[in-house]
Amino acid sequence: MSATSATAPPPPDPRAAQPGVQGDAGPPHRAARRGVELCLLVAAVCISVYGYAEVGFARSGSAPGDAVEYGAGLGVLALLAHLAVRVRARHADPLLLPIAVLLNGLGLVLIHRLDLEPSLGPRAAPAQLVWSTAGVALFVVTVLTLRDHRVLARYAYVSVTAALALLLAPIAFPAVNGARIWIRAAGFSIQPGEFAKLLLAVFFAGYLSANRAALAYAGRRVFGLPVLQLPTGRVLGPVLAIWLTSVGVLVLERDLGTSLLFFCLFVVMLYVATGRSGWIAVGLLLAAAGAVAVSRTEPHVHSRVQDWLHPFATVDAGLGPSQLAQSLYAFAGGGVLGAGLGQGSSYLIGFAAKSDFVLATAGEEAGLAGLCALLGLYGLLVARGFSAGLATRDPFGRLLAVGLAALLALQVFVITGGVMDLIPLTGMAMPFLAQGGSSVVTNWVIVAVLIRISDRARRPEPTAPPEPGPEPAGPAGTAGPVTPPGPAGSGPAGAPWPAR
C-alpha cells in the first residue's frame, strides 16, 4: 500500500445535491422587498398630495391651506399599513398596498375637487377620509390577526348565511334612486351588499374547493361541440340556485349591478375551479335570460336599459342631456391630456357625480392618458391578485385570491362600461375612487386578504436540517475516519510501516 492511497480525499457528500438541506444549489429564495414597498408608498402619497395642491391652484391660485394636513394624514395611514405588513406579512407582494393607497388618495382628490361645486351639495371628502381611516384600520387588523387564510374555509356556510342576511336587509327600507340597496337610519347609511360580496367570495371558494371534482364531471355536449360540455343535471342544481338568488336580488332590490356582479363572480370562480368552458356558456345564457326578463317587467331596470340604448333621447326631445349624456360629453371634452384638475365641467352630471360618475371627472380632467393610467393601476392590482392565486399551493387560497381579484375586475368593468355607455348603468361604486364608505372599507379588507395569501405563496419553505450520513471509508476500505498520515517513511499517526 502506498502513501498516495492513504492521502486520497474522501468521496463527495451525496447530500450536497439534495434540495432542502444544507448545500442545496437551487434557486435563491425571493426577497421580501419591503423597502420597495415603502418607496412606492412615499411616491403614492406624493402623487396624491400633488393632485390635491393642483386642484387648489386651479380654483383659487394657491395651494389649499390643509394640504400639509392631508398629506400627513394619508402618510400616517400608509405607514401604519406598511408596518403591519412588515411585521406579519413580510413576504407579501410589494405592489398591492401602494396601488391601494394611490387609488384611495386619488379618489379623495377627485371628491374634494367636486366638493368645490356648490350645486353638488355638502362636502363629502371629510367623511370619505373617515371611512378610509376605518378601512385602513380593518386592513391592519386583518393582516395582524389572520395568520392563515385557510382558516376562512371553515366558515364557508356561515359566510353565505351572513351574506344572504345582508342582501335581504335593505328590502325593509325605502328605495333610494329607485333601488333598495341602502340601510339609512338617524343620518347614518350603509350599503350591506358591499360586505356581502366579500362573504360570498369566501363561500364560493370554500364550496368549489371542496366539490371541484364533482363539478368538473362533464355531461352531454351542446350541439356536438367538445368545448361546450355541460355538467350533469344533478351537479347543475347549485348553479341554478345561485342564479335564482341573483335574479331574486334583482327583482326585490331593483339593483342590476349587484345581481350581475354576484352571478358573474360565481361563474368565473366555477370556471377556474373546474376548467370547463361549458360553465361560461351556462353563465352567459342564464345571465342574459334573467336580465332580459327583468328588464321587461321592472320599470327601474327598464329605464336603465332604455338610457343605455338611447343616451341622447332627451337631447333629441329638447329636454336637455341626461346624466349618461353628460358623462359622454365629459369624456369627449377631456381629449388626450385632459382639461386639468379642477377645470372641468363634469359637475353638470348632477347628484351622482361623486359616486356613480366619478370616473367621468377623471376622464375629463386627466384626459385619455390619465384615464388609461388609472385603469392600468386597476389592471395591475387585479393581475397581482391573480398572480398570488396562481402561486398559492392550496385550492381554497387559489380560488379565494382569484375570486377577490375577479371581484375588483368585474366592478371596474361594470362601472366603466356603464358610464361609457357600453353596458347599462348599474349604480355601483368604483373601488377606492368613488364616494361610498361601505365600498372603501370592503375594498381595504379585500386587499388585506390578498396580501395574506400572497405572503403565504411567496414565503420560502423552511430549510430541513442535514441528515447524518455514513462515515467515509478508511485507507484500506475499512469503515471509520481517515487518519492523517505521519512523517515520510512512517505509517498512519507516525507508526512505522510493517515489514513485508
C-alpha positions as CSV (number, residue, x, y, z in Angstrom):
1,M,0.0,0.0,0.0
2,S,1.4,3.4,-1.0
3,A,1.2,6.7,0.8
4,T,-0.8,8.1,-2.1
5,S,-3.7,5.9,-1.3
6,A,-3.6,6.9,2.3
7,T,-3.9,10.5,1.5
8,A,-6.7,10.2,-1.1
9,P,-9.6,12.7,-0.5
10,P,-12.9,11.3,0.8
11,P,-15.8,10.9,-1.6
12,P,-18.1,13.8,-2.1
13,D,-21.0,14.1,0.3
14,P,-24.2,12.9,-1.6
15,R,-26.3,15.3,0.5
16,A,-24.8,18.3,-1.2
17,A,-27.0,18.0,-4.2
18,Q,-30.2,17.2,-2.4
19,P,-32.8,20.0,-2.2
20,G,-34.0,21.3,1.1
21,V,-30.8,20.6,3.0
22,Q,-27.6,22.5,3.5
23,G,-25.5,22.6,0.4
24,D,-28.6,23.0,-1.8
25,A,-27.6,24.8,-5.0
26,G,-31.2,25.5,-6.1
27,P,-32.6,28.9,-7.0
28,P,-32.4,31.6,-4.3
29,H,-35.5,32.5,-2.3
30,R,-37.4,35.6,-3.3
31,A,-36.5,38.7,-1.3
32,A,-39.1,40.3,1.0
33,R,-38.8,43.7,-0.8
34,R,-40.4,45.7,2.0
35,G,-38.1,48.6,1.1
36,V,-39.5,48.7,-2.4
37,E,-43.0,48.8,-0.9
38,L,-42.0,51.7,1.3
39,C,-40.6,53.7,-1.6
40,L,-43.7,53.1,-3.6
41,L,-45.9,54.2,-0.7
42,V,-43.9,57.5,-0.5
43,A,-44.4,58.0,-4.2
44,A,-48.2,57.3,-3.9
45,V,-48.6,59.8,-1.1
46,C,-46.6,62.5,-3.0
47,I,-48.7,62.0,-6.2
48,S,-51.9,62.3,-4.1
49,V,-50.7,65.5,-2.4
50,Y,-49.6,67.0,-5.7
51,G,-53.1,66.4,-7.1
52,Y,-54.7,67.9,-4.1
53,A,-52.5,71.0,-4.4
54,E,-53.1,71.3,-8.2
55,V,-56.9,71.5,-7.6
56,G,-56.3,74.4,-5.2
57,F,-54.0,76.2,-7.7
58,A,-56.6,75.7,-10.5
59,R,-59.5,77.0,-8.4
60,S,-58.0,79.8,-6.3
61,G,-54.5,80.3,-7.5
62,S,-52.9,78.9,-4.3
63,A,-52.4,75.6,-2.6
64,P,-55.2,74.6,-0.1
65,G,-54.4,75.5,3.4
66,D,-54.9,72.0,4.7
67,A,-52.7,70.3,2.0
68,V,-50.0,69.6,4.6
69,E,-52.6,68.0,7.0
70,Y,-54.0,66.0,4.1
71,G,-50.6,64.7,3.1
72,A,-49.6,63.9,6.7
73,G,-52.9,62.1,7.4
74,L,-52.6,59.9,4.2
75,G,-48.9,59.3,5.0
76,V,-49.6,58.1,8.5
77,L,-52.3,55.7,7.3
78,A,-49.9,54.4,4.6
79,L,-47.1,54.0,7.2
80,L,-49.4,52.1,9.7
81,A,-50.5,49.7,6.9
82,H,-46.9,49.2,5.9
83,L,-45.7,48.4,9.4
84,A,-48.5,45.8,9.7
85,V,-47.4,44.2,6.5
86,R,-43.7,44.3,7.5
87,V,-44.5,42.6,10.9
88,R,-46.9,39.9,9.8
89,A,-46.6,39.5,6.0
90,R,-43.1,40.5,5.1
91,H,-43.0,38.2,2.1
92,A,-46.2,39.7,0.6
93,D,-46.4,41.3,-2.9
94,P,-44.9,44.8,-2.6
95,L,-47.2,46.3,-5.2
96,L,-50.6,45.6,-3.6
97,L,-50.5,48.1,-0.8
98,P,-49.0,51.1,-2.8
99,I,-51.6,50.7,-5.5
100,A,-54.4,50.7,-3.0
101,V,-53.0,53.8,-1.3
102,L,-52.6,55.6,-4.6
103,L,-56.2,54.8,-5.7
104,N,-57.6,55.9,-2.4
105,G,-55.6,59.1,-2.4
106,L,-56.7,60.0,-5.9
107,G,-60.3,59.2,-5.0
108,L,-60.1,61.7,-2.1
109,V,-58.6,64.3,-4.6
110,L,-61.5,63.8,-7.1
111,I,-64.1,64.0,-4.3
112,H,-62.5,67.2,-2.9
113,R,-62.5,68.7,-6.4
114,L,-66.2,68.0,-6.8
115,D,-66.9,69.4,-3.3
116,L,-65.9,72.8,-4.6
117,E,-69.0,72.9,-6.8
118,P,-71.9,74.3,-4.7
119,S,-74.5,72.6,-6.9
120,L,-73.4,69.1,-5.8
121,G,-74.4,69.5,-2.2
122,P,-72.5,69.3,1.1
123,R,-68.8,68.3,1.3
124,A,-68.1,64.5,1.1
125,A,-64.3,64.4,1.2
126,P,-64.1,64.7,5.1
127,A,-66.5,61.8,5.5
128,Q,-64.7,59.8,2.9
129,L,-61.4,60.3,4.7
130,V,-63.0,59.0,7.9
131,W,-64.2,55.9,6.0
132,S,-60.8,55.5,4.5
133,T,-59.3,55.6,8.0
134,A,-61.7,52.9,9.1
135,G,-60.8,50.8,6.1
136,V,-57.1,51.0,6.8
137,A,-57.8,50.1,10.4
138,L,-59.6,47.0,9.3
139,F,-56.8,46.3,6.9
140,V,-54.3,46.4,9.8
141,V,-56.5,44.2,12.0
142,T,-56.9,41.7,9.2
143,V,-53.2,41.5,8.4
144,L,-52.3,41.1,12.1
145,T,-54.9,38.6,13.1
146,L,-55.4,36.4,10.0
147,R,-52.4,34.2,10.4
148,D,-53.6,31.6,7.9
149,H,-56.2,32.3,5.2
150,R,-57.2,28.7,5.1
151,V,-59.0,29.2,8.4
152,L,-61.7,31.0,6.4
153,A,-62.7,27.8,4.7
154,R,-64.2,26.6,7.9
155,Y,-66.7,29.4,7.9
156,A,-68.0,29.0,4.3
157,Y,-71.6,28.3,5.2
158,V,-71.6,30.9,8.0
159,S,-70.4,33.4,5.4
160,V,-73.2,32.6,2.9
161,T,-75.8,32.8,5.7
162,A,-74.5,36.2,6.7
163,A,-74.2,37.4,3.1
164,L,-77.9,36.5,2.4
165,A,-79.0,38.3,5.5
166,L,-77.1,41.4,4.5
167,L,-78.6,41.2,1.0
168,L,-82.1,40.9,2.3
169,A,-81.8,43.6,5.0
170,P,-82.3,46.7,2.7
171,I,-85.7,45.3,1.5
172,A,-87.3,46.6,4.7
173,F,-86.1,50.2,3.9
174,P,-87.4,52.7,1.4
175,A,-85.8,52.8,-2.1
176,V,-83.1,55.3,-2.9
177,N,-83.0,56.5,-6.5
178,G,-85.1,53.5,-7.5
179,A,-83.0,50.8,-5.8
180,R,-83.3,49.2,-2.4
181,I,-79.6,48.7,-1.6
182,W,-79.2,51.1,1.4
183,I,-79.9,51.0,5.1
184,R,-80.5,54.5,6.4
185,A,-81.2,55.4,10.0
186,A,-80.5,58.5,12.1
187,G,-78.5,60.2,9.4
188,F,-76.2,57.1,9.0
189,S,-76.3,54.9,5.9
190,I,-74.5,51.8,4.8
191,Q,-74.7,49.5,1.8
192,P,-74.8,45.9,3.0
193,G,-74.2,44.4,-0.4
194,E,-70.6,45.7,-0.3
195,F,-69.9,43.5,2.7
196,A,-71.9,40.6,1.2
197,K,-69.6,40.3,-1.8
198,L,-66.6,39.5,0.3
199,L,-68.5,36.9,2.3
200,L,-69.9,35.3,-0.9
201,A,-66.3,35.1,-2.3
202,V,-65.3,33.2,0.8
203,F,-68.3,30.8,0.4
204,F,-67.7,30.2,-3.3
205,A,-64.0,29.4,-2.7
206,G,-64.9,27.0,0.2
207,Y,-67.7,25.3,-1.7
208,L,-65.8,25.0,-5.0
209,S,-62.6,23.8,-3.4
210,A,-64.5,21.0,-1.6
211,N,-66.6,19.9,-4.6
212,R,-64.5,20.7,-7.6
213,A,-64.1,17.1,-8.6
214,A,-67.9,16.6,-8.9
215,L,-68.4,19.9,-10.7
216,A,-65.7,19.0,-13.2
217,Y,-67.6,15.9,-14.3
218,A,-68.9,16.7,-17.8
219,G,-72.2,15.5,-19.2
220,R,-73.6,15.8,-22.7
221,R,-72.2,18.1,-25.4
222,V,-74.2,21.0,-26.7
223,F,-74.6,20.9,-30.5
224,G,-71.9,18.2,-30.5
225,L,-69.2,20.7,-29.7
226,P,-66.5,19.4,-27.3
227,V,-65.9,22.9,-25.9
228,L,-69.5,23.1,-24.7
229,Q,-69.7,20.1,-22.4
230,L,-72.2,20.9,-19.7
231,P,-72.4,19.2,-16.3
232,T,-75.0,16.7,-15.4
233,G,-78.3,17.8,-14.1
234,R,-77.6,16.7,-10.5
235,V,-74.4,18.9,-10.4
236,L,-76.2,21.8,-12.1
237,G,-78.5,22.3,-9.1
238,P,-76.2,24.6,-7.1
239,V,-75.6,26.8,-10.1
240,L,-79.3,27.2,-10.7
241,A,-79.8,28.1,-7.0
242,I,-77.2,30.8,-7.2
243,W,-78.8,32.1,-10.4
244,L,-82.3,32.2,-8.9
245,T,-80.8,34.1,-5.9
246,S,-79.2,36.7,-8.1
247,V,-82.4,37.2,-10.0
248,G,-84.3,37.4,-6.7
249,V,-81.9,40.2,-5.6
250,L,-82.5,41.9,-8.9
251,V,-86.3,41.8,-8.6
252,L,-86.6,42.6,-4.9
253,E,-83.9,45.3,-4.7
254,R,-84.1,46.6,-8.3
255,D,-80.3,46.5,-8.4
256,L,-78.9,45.3,-11.7
257,G,-75.2,45.8,-10.7
258,T,-75.3,43.7,-7.6
259,S,-77.1,40.8,-9.3
260,L,-74.8,40.9,-12.3
261,L,-71.7,41.1,-10.0
262,F,-72.6,38.1,-7.8
263,F,-73.5,35.8,-10.6
264,C,-70.5,36.6,-12.8
265,L,-68.3,36.1,-9.8
266,F,-69.7,32.6,-9.2
267,V,-69.3,31.7,-12.9
268,V,-65.7,32.9,-13.0
269,M,-64.7,31.0,-9.9
270,L,-66.6,27.9,-11.1
271,Y,-64.6,28.0,-14.4
272,V,-61.3,28.4,-12.5
273,A,-62.1,25.5,-10.2
274,T,-63.2,23.1,-13.0
275,G,-61.6,24.3,-16.2
276,R,-64.9,23.5,-18.0
277,S,-65.8,26.1,-20.6
278,G,-69.3,24.9,-20.5
279,W,-69.8,26.8,-17.3
280,I,-69.1,30.0,-19.2
281,A,-71.8,29.2,-21.7
282,V,-74.3,28.4,-19.0
283,G,-73.4,31.6,-17.1
284,L,-73.8,33.8,-20.2
285,L,-77.1,32.2,-21.2
286,L,-78.6,32.4,-17.7
287,A,-77.4,36.0,-17.1
288,A,-78.8,37.1,-20.4
289,A,-82.1,35.4,-19.9
290,G,-82.5,36.9,-16.4
291,A,-81.5,40.4,-17.5
292,V,-83.9,40.4,-20.4
293,A,-86.8,39.0,-18.4
294,V,-86.4,41.5,-15.6
295,S,-85.7,44.5,-17.8
296,R,-89.1,44.0,-19.4
297,T,-91.0,43.7,-16.1
298,E,-89.2,46.0,-13.7
299,P,-89.7,49.7,-14.6
300,H,-86.4,50.9,-12.9
301,V,-84.3,48.4,-14.7
302,H,-86.2,49.0,-17.9
303,S,-85.4,52.7,-17.8
304,R,-81.7,51.9,-17.3
305,V,-81.7,49.7,-20.4
306,Q,-83.5,52.5,-22.4
307,D,-80.9,55.0,-21.4
308,W,-78.2,52.7,-22.5
309,L,-79.8,52.1,-25.9
310,H,-80.7,55.8,-26.4
311,P,-78.4,58.0,-24.4
312,F,-79.3,61.2,-26.3
313,A,-83.0,60.7,-26.4
314,T,-83.6,63.6,-24.0
315,V,-81.4,65.9,-26.2
316,D,-83.4,65.0,-29.3
317,A,-86.6,65.7,-27.4
318,G,-85.4,69.1,-26.4
319,L,-85.3,68.3,-22.6
320,G,-81.5,68.7,-22.2
321,P,-78.8,66.0,-21.8
322,S,-79.4,63.2,-19.3
323,Q,-76.7,62.1,-16.8
324,L,-75.4,59.5,-19.1
325,A,-75.2,62.0,-22.0
326,Q,-73.4,64.5,-19.7
327,S,-70.9,61.7,-18.9
328,L,-70.2,61.1,-22.6
329,Y,-69.7,64.8,-23.1
330,A,-67.2,64.9,-20.2
331,F,-65.2,62.1,-21.7
332,A,-65.2,63.7,-25.1
333,G,-64.3,67.1,-23.7
334,G,-61.2,65.7,-21.9
335,G,-59.3,64.9,-25.1
336,V,-56.0,63.2,-24.8
337,L,-54.4,65.2,-22.0
338,G,-57.4,66.5,-20.2
339,A,-58.6,69.9,-19.1
340,G,-56.6,69.8,-15.9
341,L,-57.7,69.0,-12.3
342,G,-60.3,71.5,-11.1
343,Q,-61.0,72.9,-14.6
344,G,-63.6,70.5,-16.0
345,S,-67.4,70.7,-16.2
346,S,-68.4,67.2,-15.0
347,Y,-70.4,68.7,-12.2
348,L,-73.1,69.2,-14.7
349,I,-73.8,65.4,-14.4
350,G,-75.7,66.1,-11.2
351,F,-76.2,64.3,-7.9
352,A,-74.2,61.2,-8.7
353,A,-71.1,62.9,-9.9
354,K,-69.2,61.9,-6.8
355,S,-70.3,58.3,-6.8
356,D,-71.5,56.6,-10.0
357,F,-69.9,59.1,-12.4
358,V,-66.7,60.0,-10.7
359,L,-64.8,58.3,-13.5
360,A,-66.2,60.9,-15.9
361,T,-64.5,63.6,-13.9
362,A,-61.2,61.7,-14.1
363,G,-61.7,61.3,-17.9
364,E,-62.4,64.9,-18.5
365,E,-59.8,66.5,-16.3
366,A,-57.0,63.9,-16.7
367,G,-57.8,63.1,-20.3
368,L,-57.4,59.8,-22.2
369,A,-53.8,59.5,-20.9
370,G,-54.8,59.9,-17.3
371,L,-57.8,57.6,-17.7
372,C,-55.6,54.8,-19.2
373,A,-53.1,55.2,-16.4
374,L,-55.9,54.9,-13.8
375,L,-57.3,51.8,-15.5
376,G,-53.8,50.5,-15.7
377,L,-53.5,50.7,-11.9
378,Y,-56.6,48.7,-11.6
379,G,-55.3,46.2,-14.1
380,L,-52.0,45.9,-12.2
381,L,-53.9,45.4,-8.9
382,V,-56.0,42.6,-10.4
383,A,-53.0,41.0,-12.1
384,R,-51.1,40.8,-8.8
385,G,-54.1,39.3,-7.2
386,F,-54.3,36.6,-9.9
387,S,-50.5,36.1,-9.5
388,A,-50.9,35.5,-5.8
389,G,-53.7,32.9,-6.5
390,L,-51.6,31.1,-9.1
391,A,-48.6,30.8,-6.7
392,T,-50.7,29.5,-3.8
393,R,-50.4,25.8,-3.2
394,D,-53.8,25.1,-1.5
395,P,-57.0,25.0,-3.6
396,F,-59.0,27.3,-1.3
397,G,-56.4,30.0,-1.3
398,R,-56.1,29.8,-5.0
399,L,-59.8,30.2,-5.6
400,L,-60.2,32.9,-2.9
401,A,-57.4,35.1,-4.4
402,V,-58.7,34.6,-8.0
403,G,-62.2,35.4,-6.8
404,L,-61.3,38.6,-4.9
405,A,-59.2,39.8,-7.9
406,A,-62.1,39.0,-10.3
407,L,-64.4,40.8,-8.0
408,L,-62.4,44.0,-8.4
409,A,-62.1,43.4,-12.1
410,L,-65.8,42.9,-12.5
411,Q,-66.6,46.1,-10.6
412,V,-64.2,48.2,-12.7
413,F,-65.6,46.7,-15.9
414,V,-69.3,47.1,-14.9
415,I,-68.8,50.7,-13.8
416,T,-66.5,51.8,-16.6
417,G,-68.8,50.2,-19.2
418,G,-71.8,51.9,-17.6
419,V,-70.5,55.4,-17.6
420,M,-69.2,55.0,-21.1
421,D,-72.5,53.5,-22.4
422,L,-71.0,50.1,-23.2
423,I,-73.5,48.3,-20.9
424,P,-76.5,49.5,-18.9
425,L,-75.6,51.8,-15.9
426,T,-75.6,49.8,-12.7
427,G,-75.1,52.4,-9.9
428,M,-72.1,50.6,-8.3
429,A,-69.1,52.4,-6.7
430,M,-65.7,52.4,-8.4
431,P,-63.3,50.7,-6.0
432,F,-61.3,53.2,-3.8
433,L,-62.2,56.0,-6.2
434,A,-65.9,56.8,-5.7
435,Q,-67.7,58.2,-2.7
436,G,-69.0,55.4,-0.5
437,G,-67.9,54.3,2.9
438,S,-69.1,50.7,2.7
439,S,-67.2,50.3,-0.6
440,V,-63.9,51.7,0.5
441,V,-63.9,49.7,3.8
442,T,-64.7,46.4,2.0
443,N,-62.0,47.0,-0.7
444,W,-59.4,47.6,2.0
445,V,-60.3,44.2,3.6
446,I,-60.1,42.6,0.2
447,V,-56.5,43.9,-0.3
448,A,-55.6,42.7,3.2
449,V,-56.8,39.2,2.4
450,L,-54.8,39.3,-0.9
451,I,-51.7,40.4,1.0
452,R,-52.0,37.5,3.4
453,I,-52.5,35.0,0.6
454,S,-49.5,36.4,-1.4
455,D,-47.4,36.2,1.8
456,R,-48.2,32.5,2.1
457,A,-47.5,31.9,-1.6
458,R,-44.2,33.8,-1.6
459,R,-42.9,32.7,1.8
460,P,-39.8,30.4,1.4
461,E,-40.2,26.8,2.6
462,P,-38.3,26.1,5.9
463,T,-34.9,24.5,5.3
464,A,-34.6,21.0,6.7
465,P,-31.6,20.1,8.9
466,P,-28.9,17.9,7.3
467,E,-29.4,14.2,7.9
468,P,-26.5,12.2,9.4
469,G,-24.7,10.2,6.6
470,P,-22.3,7.2,6.7
471,E,-18.7,7.8,7.7
472,P,-16.3,7.8,4.7
473,A,-14.2,4.7,4.1
474,G,-10.7,4.4,5.6
475,P,-7.4,3.9,3.6
476,A,-7.9,0.2,3.2
477,G,-11.6,0.2,2.5
478,T,-12.4,-0.2,6.2
479,A,-15.1,1.8,7.9
480,G,-14.0,4.7,10.1
481,P,-12.5,8.1,9.7
482,V,-9.4,8.7,7.6
483,T,-6.3,9.1,9.8
484,P,-3.9,11.8,8.7
485,P,-0.5,10.4,7.5
486,G,2.6,10.8,9.7
487,P,6.1,11.7,8.6
488,A,7.7,10.3,5.5
489,G,8.6,6.6,5.8
490,S,6.1,6.0,8.6
491,G,2.6,4.7,8.7
492,P,-0.6,6.4,10.0
493,A,-0.1,8.5,13.1
494,G,3.7,8.2,12.7
495,A,3.8,4.4,13.3
496,P,6.5,2.6,11.2
497,W,5.2,0.6,8.3
498,P,5.2,-3.1,9.0
499,A,7.9,-5.2,7.3
500,R,6.8,-7.0,4.2
